C-alpha cells in the first residue's frame, strides 16, 4: 500500500503505472494526483480524445473497459478515469481483473473511490494488479504549512491563530480553504499580516459551521430552517458541489466517530487525532452525534451521494436538487 505522495514522487520521475485505485475523502488531492499522472502520461489533456472521465454508476464497468480497448483518437496514449467507484453496489471485479491480465501499456486506468471506508479484502486480487493508494487529507502541520504558503503566494503573512480559525470555520478541504484565502487576501489587499479577527470578519461562521447548523435542523426535522440555511449559503455564492461535498464529509465524520465508539474506542483525544480534528471541532461533532443513529447516518450518506450524481448528470437546477435532498433528509 502506498500514499498519494508516493505516486506524485514517482510521477515526477515519469514512473507511471498502467492502473491505479485511488481512494480517500480529500477530492482536491485526488484530483491533483490525477492531474500529475495525466501530465506525465499523456502530456496536454484533450478531453474525449486522450482523456476520458466517467462517473459510477452512470457509466458501467463494461463501458469503461470498452474505453480501454484502444489508444486515443489522435494519440497513442489514453487516460481513463472512473470516479465514484464506491457507488457501485456489486462491481464486476472479475472483468476488471481479466483486463488487467492483458492490459494495454498505452492506456492508464484510474479508479477513484471518494471515501476512506474501503474494505481492502474485497479487492485482494486487484491489489496485485493495480497500484492502490489512500490519498489522505493533509495532516495538521502539513495543512497549516499549506495555508501559510497560500497566503504567501498572495503576498500576505498569516498568524498561527489565524490559521487555526480558518480551519475551524472552513474545514480541512483544500478547495474551500483556497477559495476563502483568496477572498480574505482580496479584501485586505493593503494589509501585510492577516490575524484571527481578519479571518473571522470575512469568513465569518462560514460553510463548515453552517453545515453543522443544517445537519442540526435536519435532525430536528425542521425543513424550514434547513432550507433557510441552504439558500443563505447559495445566495452568498457557495457552490452546490462544494456544499454537497462538505455534507458528505460531515456525515462521514459522524459515521466514523459512531463506529469508533461502537468498537470500544472512547478516548476523545485518540478519536480526534485519528480523524485529524481540532479538539473544539471534535466536541461539536460529538455533541451532534447524539441525534443520529446507524440507520440515519447510512440513509443520509446514500441520499447525499445520489444528490451528488444528480448534480453532475442532470439538467435540473442545482438549487432544486438541493431542496429535494433537504426534504428527503428530513423525512428519511
Helices and strands as residue ranges (DSSP letters): E 2-3, H 4-12, E 19-23, H 27-41, E 51-55, H 61-67, E 78-83, G 85-87, H 93-101, E 107-113, G 120-123, H 124-127, E 131-134, H 140-153, E 157-158, H 160-170, H 174-187, E 193-194, H 196-203, H 207-219, H 223-235, H 240-262, H 268-275, H 279-288, G 289-291, H 294-313, H 318-331
